Amino acid sequence: MGFETGDDWLLKFINKGATAEEMIKAGRMVVESGIHLSEYVILGLGGVERSEVHSKNKTKVKFNIVELYSILNVFERCIFLSSKKELKPAIALYPTPVVLATSVDEKGKPNVCTLAWAGVLCSEPPQIGISIRPSRYSHELIIKTKEYVVNIPTADIVKETDYCGMVTGKKVDKFKETKLTPVKAKKVKPPLIKECPVNLECKVKDIIKLGAHDLFIGEIVNINADADVMDSPTNINFGKLKAITWNPISREYYGLGESLGEYGFSQKKQ
Ligand SMILES: Cc1cc2nc3c(=O)[nH]c(=O)nc-3n(C[C@H](O)[C@H](O)[C@H](O)COP(=O)(O)O)c2cc1C
């Protein structure tokens, strides 16, 4: 291994991203586990609390290579568990909502497509964005009509939601196959989905080419919400809606937990 001093050894771990605190913690674990170390290694472990660690083990015992490796493993595990790692850039944002976007062809025949690349863009005027690959049938329809509805599905229809992301409306009537119910919207041609408690009617304001996906910026021109997810005539209570989220890394659907606190609760006096 060729360590000149314990401090060299310590430095190796610090260079890997271990903080002094982590080093001390790991040092204690090593000392308490009864593995014998030579004094200079123990000194090296000390860092901030050198004397404390040192005082626990005053014996000068030469370590052998097997012992050194096992100590090294303990350290590497500690460092791995407690430090930040860098990953390649990817969509690692969570939670991402899962929505069902509806669109229509020129004859008014509706299509529905599952999207996870959907999100809030602006509060006033209220705008949301959906990103769709040009290969999707929905892309073709929305480009032509400049309208879509973002429907929020619930855990009760997660299977139907998955299905709508597996097959294309070019070949399959997804409303017929899933038995989801199209309902006439007020301000746009694409239908609402009855089984989705909240539906956002949108008119396309802009389309931006991003790469694999094109972003359709939509202004929300009307909102529809089921009475049973509302707690006042003007307020949707999303806590009552079993929304579905998407884990873009594991590619799995997740539900949502309970409310963790209302907006600004950190500022309120206890
Ligand atoms: C959970 C999930 C999320 C998806 N998110 C997107 C998305 O954000 N953008 C996209 O272009 N396709 C997305 N897809 C794929 C489309 O839903 C899929 O290609 C679908 O068959 C397209 O339907 P269409 O051709 O009828 O428009 C997603 C699929 C699933 C299952």
PDBQT file of the ligand as one rigid body, heavy atoms in Angstrom, charges set to zero:
ROOT
HETATM    1  C1  LIG A 301     -45.402   6.792 -17.656  1.00  0.00    +0.000 C 
HETATM    2  C2  LIG A 301     -45.185   7.241 -19.082  1.00  0.00    +0.000 A 
HETATM    3  C3  LIG A 301     -44.761   8.526 -19.315  1.00  0.00    +0.000 A 
HETATM    4  C4  LIG A 301     -44.562   8.971 -20.631  1.00  0.00    +0.000 A 
HETATM    5  N1  LIG A 301     -44.166  10.255 -20.840  1.00  0.00    +0.000 NA
HETATM    6  C5  LIG A 301     -43.987  10.704 -22.100  1.00  0.00    +0.000 A 
HETATM    7  C6  LIG A 301     -43.645  12.072 -22.321  1.00  0.00    +0.000 A 
HETATM    8  O1  LIG A 301     -43.547  12.879 -21.406  1.00  0.00    +0.000 OA
HETATM    9  N2  LIG A 301     -43.456  12.465 -23.609  1.00  0.00    +0.000 N 
HETATM   10  C7  LIG A 301     -43.589  11.614 -24.669  1.00  0.00    +0.000 A 
HETATM   11  O2  LIG A 301     -43.401  12.033 -25.813  1.00  0.00    +0.000 OA
HETATM   12  N3  LIG A 301     -43.951  10.316 -24.469  1.00  0.00    +0.000 NA
HETATM   13  C8  LIG A 301     -44.162   9.848 -23.223  1.00  0.00    +0.000 A 
HETATM   14  N4  LIG A 301     -44.545   8.553 -23.006  1.00  0.00    +0.000 N 
HETATM   15  C9  LIG A 301     -44.740   7.655 -24.160  1.00  0.00    +0.000 C 
HETATM   16  C10 LIG A 301     -46.091   7.866 -24.837  1.00  0.00    +0.000 C 
HETATM   17  O3  LIG A 301     -47.146   7.906 -23.914  1.00  0.00    +0.000 OA
HETATM   18  C11 LIG A 301     -46.337   6.691 -25.810  1.00  0.00    +0.000 C 
HETATM   19  O4  LIG A 301     -45.373   6.720 -26.819  1.00  0.00    +0.000 OA
HETATM   20  C12 LIG A 301     -47.716   6.673 -26.393  1.00  0.00    +0.000 C 
HETATM   21  O5  LIG A 301     -47.923   5.420 -26.990  1.00  0.00    +0.000 OA
HETATM   22  C13 LIG A 301     -47.946   7.765 -27.421  1.00  0.00    +0.000 C 
HETATM   23  O6  LIG A 301     -49.277   7.710 -27.816  1.00  0.00    +0.000 OA
HETATM   24  P1  LIG A 301     -49.790   8.396 -29.162  1.00  0.00    +0.000 P 
HETATM   25  O7  LIG A 301     -48.934   7.907 -30.290  1.00  0.00    +0.000 OA
HETATM   26  O8  LIG A 301     -51.220   7.946 -29.275  1.00  0.00    +0.000 OA
HETATM   27  O9  LIG A 301     -49.668   9.868 -28.965  1.00  0.00    +0.000 OA
HETATM   28  C14 LIG A 301     -44.769   8.098 -21.715  1.00  0.00    +0.000 A 
HETATM   29  C15 LIG A 301     -45.205   6.790 -21.457  1.00  0.00    +0.000 A 
HETATM   30  C16 LIG A 301     -45.417   6.365 -20.155  1.00  0.00    +0.000 A 
HETATM   31  C17 LIG A 301     -45.907   4.975 -19.903  1.00  0.00    +0.000 C 
ENDROOT
TORSDOF 0
